Amino acid sequence: MSEPGYCRSCLLALPEAATACPSCGSHRLLRHAELNRLSIAHIDCDAFFAAVEKRDNPALEDKPVIIGGQQRGVVSTCCYVARLYGVHSAMPMFQALKACPDAVVIHPEHGKYTREGYRIRNMMKDITPLVEPLSIDEAFVDLTGTTRLHGAPPALTLLRLQRRIEAEVGITVSVGLSFNKFLAKTASDLDKPNGFAVIGEAEALDFLAPRPVRSIYGVGPAFAARLERDGIRTLSDIRRQGDKRMADRYGDMGYHLARLSRGEDRRQVSPERERKSVSSETTFNADHDDRETLEKHLWRLSVKVADQMKAKRVSGQVVTLKLKTAQFKTRTRRRTLNEPSQLADTLFRIGRDLLDKEVDGTRYRLIGIGFSGLRDAVGDAGDLLDPQAIRRATAERAMDKARERFGSDAVVKGRGLSAKPKPNPKPDQTS
């Protein structure tokens, strides 16, 4: 059977027998028997936060970079150089720095990452309206029926998109192409970074058989350990159990795994799937019980959340304050606003009111703040019952413009100046 293919360097359609591109001589070739028949893809930015930082500071190109915050926090993400030392996302920061003591630690600038993520998402929407975001740096796309529109099969359209993102945004993405979402996401992890992997129908069963149950998205460590205790370590083990036994032993999840083990996934790419909240939290180096320290962190987190809200062009109507005590007990407090907002000023003031009743001598190891009940943003003047709200909202908008033009440290509001983190902080964790 002939295998259609393209040169990944110049996008030339390859002659059947070519082992190198006859046009540019590249050996970066993409071939697969089903290449031009598949249309469901998963697109994943490569080490996104770290890639954006390296783009903005070329001196970091060959250095191990960790994005995160405080010593008792965790790694948000890290570059591929840092991963060679064993660093990975969600690793406690002290362990990451022990494994890679020469790492450059960068405090995350989520507003910037959100803006770049939306640039990339809009590029995806240029090729199909069927874009389902999973997070700011990854999404499913469905290119079924777009061949006539783009004058190219989905695979070539995706190669063009991959090249456009690298040229215009300055980072790379990896693409997985298949006939359903499960296999597309599986494929996108096979060839990183800047990869393009394909899983076709003819090979799906054989490809999946030896894969560990832990490789399935949604199977966490605890459930994987339970499966392994029951003698189920690979997808072929799941198949041998059969649908009924898997459902009887593990409920709906068991039946779902049985279908995935055969490469069956009927889920559609749904563009309606959007994030329902925007929040940020930080774990302290030492536990705190004093109001001033807690408020300083609350202000900084409020600015971070507001930056993301403005980049997404959304407002939220529910404010949620999260606290975790020194004994690891979580307190969550919420308040619904009269009108939706995206302002740091509004978020901080409501969060501070919610915090008032919690400053009772309890020592806290974590604080977080966020908006939920999101909707498209309209005008936002803050609390109209507060005579100073319009003035503060206007000042915040002016500072946003200055920071966008001159950098995040160009203008720091009074409270933000005292709440500003010290140089080279250790990682924050943002949800």
Secondary structure, 3 states (H helix, E strand, C coil): CCCCEEECCCCCECCCCCCCCCCCCCCCEEECCCHHHCCEEEEEECCHHHHHHHHHCHHHCCCCEEEECCCCCEEEEECHHHHCCCCCCCCEHHHHHHHCCCCEEECCCHHHHHHHHHHHHHHHHHHCCCEEEEECCEEEEECCCCHHHHCCCHHHHHHHHHHHHHHHCCCCEEEEEECCHHHHHHHHCCCCCCCEEECCCCCHHHHHCCCEHHHCCCCCHHHHHHHHHCCCCEHHHHHHHCHHHHHHHHHHHHHHHHHHHCCCCCCCCCCCCCCCEEEEEEEEEEEECCHHHHHHHHHHHHHHHHHHHHHHCEEEEEEEEEEEECCCCEEEEEEEEEEEECCHHHHHHHHHHHHHCCCCCCCEEEEEEEEEEEEECCCCCCCCCCCCHHHHHHHHHHHHHHHHHHCCCCCCCHHHHHHCCCCCCCCCECC
